[in-house]
Amino acid sequence: MNFVSMDFETANGHRTSACSLALVLVRNSEIVDSFYTLINPQEYFSPRNIQIHHIRPDDVKDAPTFDQVWTHIQPLFDSSHLVAAHNASFDNSVLKNTLTNYGIFAPKYLTIDTLRTSRKFYPQLPNHKLDTVSKNLNIDLEHHHNALADSIACAKILLKTEQEFGTEQIKKMVKLTS
């Protein structure tokens, strides 16, 4: 299976406030590369979000803005690439809204949500939060709410689900972004 796992952290409750991004590249069912960056959201940081991910305004003051990051990652987002995320509606929304905020057309790409796949394939779990699913599938998640750690965990969840249930079952849950 080939896909990119994506995770955003945001500075506040607005879906335009991406302050970090991680992408994990999976080829032939193996993690082969990763990308992580802080992002200057050019927005305020809410204390609640700082408490969750520990990214502060000073951490991003010299970081690139998202439009600068986009030029490097854009090739991964088209209808021939699958992008996985845990709670994909959030991460896909952050991507779309942040691009729109910069006047950049948001592309359509294939997406799969490991929150949804875990609910379908592991209904016995007490909940389907990333840390719960990771723990129950014996996937290491040391720094929850660090975009890179979360993105790696998401990739491993999808790979483990593929191993247990097969690629064809997974493919049934792929959607095209709107």
C-alpha positions as CSV (number, residue, x, y, z in Angstrom):
1,M,0.0,0.0,0.0
2,N,1.2,3.5,-0.9
3,F,0.0,6.6,0.9
4,V,1.0,9.7,2.8
5,S,0.0,10.1,6.4
6,M,-0.8,13.7,7.5
7,D,-1.2,15.5,10.8
8,F,-1.7,19.2,11.6
9,E,-1.6,21.0,14.9
10,T,-3.3,24.4,15.1
11,A,-2.6,27.6,17.1
12,N,-6.3,28.1,18.0
13,G,-9.7,26.8,17.1
14,H,-9.6,28.3,13.6
15,R,-9.0,25.8,10.8
16,T,-6.7,28.4,9.2
17,S,-4.2,28.4,12.1
18,A,-1.9,25.5,11.2
19,C,1.3,25.8,13.4
20,S,2.9,22.5,12.6
21,L,2.6,19.8,9.9
22,A,4.0,16.3,9.5
23,L,3.8,14.0,6.5
24,V,4.9,10.4,6.5
25,L,5.5,8.7,3.2
26,V,4.6,5.0,2.9
27,R,5.7,3.0,-0.1
28,N,5.0,-0.7,-0.5
29,S,3.6,-0.8,3.0
30,E,6.8,0.6,4.5
31,I,7.5,4.0,6.0
32,V,10.2,5.4,3.7
33,D,10.4,9.1,4.6
34,S,8.9,11.8,6.8
35,F,8.6,15.6,6.8
36,Y,8.0,17.9,9.7
37,T,7.8,21.6,9.9
38,L,6.7,24.3,12.3
39,I,4.5,26.9,10.5
40,N,3.9,30.5,11.3
41,P,0.1,30.7,11.3
42,Q,0.1,34.5,11.5
43,E,-2.7,34.1,14.1
44,Y,-2.9,34.2,17.8
45,F,-2.2,31.1,19.9
46,S,-4.9,30.0,22.4
47,P,-3.7,28.8,25.8
48,R,-5.7,25.6,25.3
49,N,-3.9,24.7,22.1
50,I,-0.5,25.5,23.6
51,Q,-1.4,23.2,26.5
52,I,-2.2,20.4,24.1
53,H,0.8,20.6,21.7
54,H,3.3,22.8,23.6
55,I,4.0,25.0,20.5
56,R,4.3,28.6,21.4
57,P,4.3,31.8,19.3
58,D,8.1,32.2,19.9
59,D,8.6,28.7,18.5
60,V,7.1,29.7,15.1
61,K,8.2,33.4,14.8
62,D,10.9,32.4,12.2
63,A,9.0,29.5,10.7
64,P,7.7,29.6,7.1
65,T,4.1,30.5,6.5
66,F,1.9,27.8,5.0
67,D,2.0,29.1,1.5
68,Q,5.8,28.7,1.6
69,V,5.5,25.1,2.8
70,W,2.9,24.3,0.2
71,T,5.3,24.8,-2.7
72,H,7.3,21.8,-1.4
73,I,4.5,19.4,-0.6
74,Q,1.9,20.2,-3.2
75,P,2.9,17.3,-5.5
76,L,1.6,14.8,-2.9
77,F,-1.9,16.2,-3.1
78,D,-3.7,15.1,-6.2
79,S,-6.2,12.5,-7.3
80,S,-3.5,9.9,-7.7
81,H,-2.3,10.1,-4.1
82,L,-3.9,8.7,-1.0
83,V,-3.6,10.8,2.1
84,A,-4.4,9.2,5.5
85,A,-5.2,11.1,8.7
86,H,-6.7,10.2,12.1
87,N,-9.8,12.3,12.2
88,A,-9.2,13.2,8.6
89,S,-12.2,15.7,8.5
90,F,-10.1,17.9,10.8
91,D,-6.8,17.6,9.0
92,N,-8.4,17.9,5.5
93,S,-10.3,20.9,6.7
94,V,-7.2,22.6,8.1
95,L,-5.4,22.0,4.7
96,K,-8.3,23.3,2.7
97,N,-9.0,26.4,4.9
98,T,-5.4,27.3,5.2
99,L,-4.9,27.1,1.4
100,T,-8.1,29.2,0.9
101,N,-6.8,31.7,3.4
102,Y,-3.7,32.2,1.2
103,G,-5.8,32.4,-2.0
104,I,-4.5,29.0,-3.1
105,F,-6.9,26.6,-4.8
106,A,-7.4,23.5,-2.7
107,P,-6.8,20.3,-4.7
108,K,-8.9,17.2,-4.7
109,Y,-7.1,14.1,-3.5
110,L,-7.9,10.6,-2.2
111,T,-8.3,10.4,1.6
112,I,-8.8,7.8,4.2
113,D,-9.6,8.3,7.9
114,T,-8.0,6.0,10.4
115,L,-10.6,7.1,13.0
116,R,-13.3,5.7,10.7
117,T,-11.3,2.6,9.8
118,S,-10.6,1.9,13.5
119,R,-14.3,2.2,14.3
120,K,-15.1,-0.3,11.6
121,F,-12.3,-2.8,12.1
122,Y,-11.8,-2.5,15.9
123,P,-15.3,-1.9,17.3
124,Q,-14.4,-3.5,20.6
125,L,-12.1,-0.6,21.6
126,P,-13.3,1.6,24.4
127,N,-12.9,4.7,22.1
128,H,-11.1,5.4,18.9
129,K,-8.8,8.3,19.9
130,L,-5.4,8.1,18.3
131,D,-3.7,7.2,21.6
132,T,-6.2,4.5,22.4
133,V,-6.0,2.8,19.0
134,S,-2.2,3.0,19.1
135,K,-2.0,1.4,22.5
136,N,-4.5,-1.4,21.6
137,L,-2.6,-2.2,18.4
138,N,0.8,-2.1,20.2
139,I,1.9,1.0,18.3
140,D,4.3,3.3,20.1
141,L,3.0,6.9,20.5
142,E,5.4,8.6,22.9
143,H,4.6,12.2,22.1
144,H,0.9,12.5,21.4
145,H,0.0,15.8,19.8
146,N,3.4,16.1,18.2
147,A,2.4,16.2,14.5
148,L,5.2,13.8,13.5
149,A,4.6,11.3,16.2
150,D,0.8,11.4,15.5
151,S,1.4,11.0,11.7
152,I,3.7,8.0,12.2
153,A,1.1,6.4,14.5
154,C,-1.6,7.0,11.9
155,A,0.5,5.4,9.2
156,K,1.2,2.4,11.4
157,I,-2.5,2.0,12.3
158,L,-3.4,1.9,8.6
159,L,-0.6,-0.5,7.8
160,K,-1.6,-2.8,10.7
161,T,-5.3,-2.7,9.6
162,E,-4.2,-3.5,6.0
163,Q,-2.2,-6.5,7.4
164,E,-5.1,-7.8,9.4
165,F,-8.0,-7.1,7.0
166,G,-6.5,-6.7,3.6
167,T,-6.1,-3.9,1.1
168,E,-9.5,-4.5,-0.6
169,Q,-11.3,-3.8,2.7
170,I,-9.3,-0.7,3.2
171,K,-9.9,0.6,-0.4
172,K,-13.7,0.6,0.3
173,M,-13.1,3.4,2.8
174,V,-11.2,5.7,0.5
175,K,-12.9,9.0,-0.6
176,L,-12.1,11.9,-2.8
177,T,-12.0,15.2,-0.9
178,S,-14.7,17.7,-1.8
